[in-house]
Amino acid sequence: WVLSLIDYYNYTGDAATLNSYMTNAMSKLDNAYAAYGAYPNLGFYGWDERLGAGFQNATCLESQNAYKMLSIRTWQAFAATMGAYGRTDLQAKYNGYASQKIAALRQNAAWFQGFGLHACADAVDTGLLNTSEKNAIFAQEFTDEVKRISYSPFNQYFVIQAFAAMDKYD
């Protein structure tokens, strides 16, 4: 929802609508920060059986990891939007959330090795990965032509964005 609000603002420049939903968006972002790493009820987040049946087991590790990465991505995107909107205080706050969590992950050089396709796609989509991390994630999850197709259009959108973020247009 927050990413949709950001897209709307970026494409229309409708600052009044952004402003009217800003408190709601910040509430969602702050809740994700407070609950980071402990998401027991992710019933909405999943994918087909070939890739772990996330819809049937939304509390599986892959769902948890994907949601962490989606949270980091959304904090980062909201921060950029707040910078464009002129709220540097909120830009700093949400950039801080994102950079703190990615730095904690990077304390383990192999932080993404237990991730599946969706968590890896969401990690790439944060925009915070270095070239080495992107290359390793591509080799790990994106080279199998069957596995990289999610039967969830919602999640496939993030997979396609990750391909673009890794400059893998072919």
CORVEN-V989293 format. One record per residue. N is the residue number from 1. RES is the residue in three letters. D_FIRST is the distance of its C-alpha to the first C-alpha in Angstrom with 2 decimals. Layout:
BEGIN
n->[N:N]
res->[RES:RES]
d_first->[D_FIRST:D_FIRST]
END
This chain:
BEGIN
n->[1:2:3:4:5:6:7:8:9:10:11:12:13:14:15:16:17:18:19:20:21:22:23:24:25:26:27:28:29:30:31:32:33:34:35:36:37:38:39:40:41:42:43:44:45:46:47:48:49:50:51:52:53:54:55:56:57:58:59:60:61:62:63:64:65:66:67:68:69:70:71:72:73:74:75:76:77:78:79:80:81:82:83:84:85:86:87:88:89:90:91:92:93:94:95:96:97:98:99:100:101:102:103:104:105:106:107:108:109:110:111:112:113:114:115:116:117:118:119:120:121:122:123:124:125:126:127:128:129:130:131:132:133:134:135:136:137:138:139:140:141:142:143:144:145:146:147:148:149:150:151:152:153:154:155:156:157:158:159:160:161:162:163:164:165:166:167:168:169:170]
res->[TRP:VAL:LEU:SER:LEU:ILE:ASP:TYR:TYR:ASN:TYR:THR:GLY:ASP:ALA:ALA:THR:LEU:ASN:SER:TYR:MET:THR:ASN:ALA:MET:SER:LYS:LEU:ASP:ASN:ALA:TYR:ALA:ALA:TYR:GLY:ALA:TYR:PRO:ASN:LEU:GLY:PHE:TYR:GLY:TRP:ASP:GLU:ARG:LEU:GLY:ALA:GLY:PHE:GLN:ASN:ALA:THR:CYS:LEU:GLU:SER:GLN:ASN:ALA:TYR:LYS:MET:LEU:SER:ILE:ARG:THR:TRP:GLN:ALA:PHE:ALA:ALA:THR:MET:GLY:ALA:TYR:GLY:ARG:THR:ASP:LEU:GLN:ALA:LYS:TYR:ASN:GLY:TYR:ALA:SER:GLN:LYS:ILE:ALA:ALA:LEU:ARG:GLN:ASN:ALA:ALA:TRP:PHE:GLN:GLY:PHE:GLY:LEU:HIS:ALA:CYS:ALA:ASP:ALA:VAL:ASP:THR:GLY:LEU:LEU:ASN:THR:SER:GLU:LYS:ASN:ALA:ILE:PHE:ALA:GLN:GLU:PHE:THR:ASP:GLU:VAL:LYS:ARG:ILE:SER:TYR:SER:PRO:PHE:ASN:GLN:TYR:PHE:VAL:ILE:GLN:ALA:PHE:ALA:ALA:MET:ASP:LYS:TYR:ASP]
d_first->[0.00:3.79:5.45:5.06:6.34:8.71:9.85:10.55:12.52:14.23:15.42:16.47:17.35:16.38:16.79:17.22:13.77:12.32:14.87:14.19:10.62:11.71:13.06:10.07:8.09:11.43:11.91:9.09:10.50:13.96:13.64:12.75:15.75:17.97:17.40:17.54:19.88:20.20:17.47:19.75:17.49:14.94:15.73:12.67:13.32:16.35:18.62:22.11:25.42:26.76:24.30:24.44:23.01:19.83:18.85:22.25:22.17:18.68:20.47:22.38:22.70:20.83:17.65:18.19:18.83:15.94:13.51:15.60:15.32:11.55:11.64:14.37:12.76:9.73:12.44:14.54:12.31:11.49:15.24:16.24:14.37:16.02:19.25:19.11:18.36:21.38:20.07:21.90:21.86:18.09:18.42:21.09:19.36:16.28:18.62:20.78:18.29:17.75:21.46:22.67:20.94:21.93:25.41:25.78:24.98:27.51:30.25:30.75:31.38:30.46:27.09:25.36:28.32:27.08:23.75:23.34:21.82:18.14:18.46:20.60:18.24:15.44:18.27:19.42:16.04:16.08:18.81:20.97:23.38:26.93:28.87:30.63:27.50:26.03:29.40:29.73:26.30:27.15:30.49:29.13:26.42:26.33:29.97:30.35:29.79:29.07:26.97:24.53:23.44:20.74:20.94:17.20:15.85:12.30:14.11:16.78:14.55:14.19:17.94:18.85:17.11:19.10:22.25:21.85:21.28:24.48:26.32:26.99:26.85:29.80]
END
